[in-house]
Amino acid sequence: MRNTHIICFVFLLFNTHKIKGLTIVYIQDILVLNAYQNKGIASELLQRILNKYKNVRQKVLLTEEASGVRYFYEKNGFESCDQGLLVAFAKMN
């Protein structure tokens, strides 16, 4: 048996409505091992998710502000709520 390990992980949550079906995809924690970063793995995974759920109106992502994070999501088509027409709120404990 080959040695295998997880190099990338993403956690998805969904909001569904009885009549409308899937209405929101929440994307959280796209994590890639350091040795595999900057190889397009997270972008490929994110694009596959966006393509699979392209008919869902809202894709919501909440992440930390860190070096490179904003650039990564903007290059993958996300718009920061502090720069666009949306507003976002969070309560942290």
Secondary structure, DSSP 4 states (H G I P E B T S, - for coil): -------EEEEEEEEEETTTEEEEEEEEEEEE-GGGTTSSHHHHHHHHHHHHTTT-SEEEE-----TTHHHHHHHTT---TTTSS--------
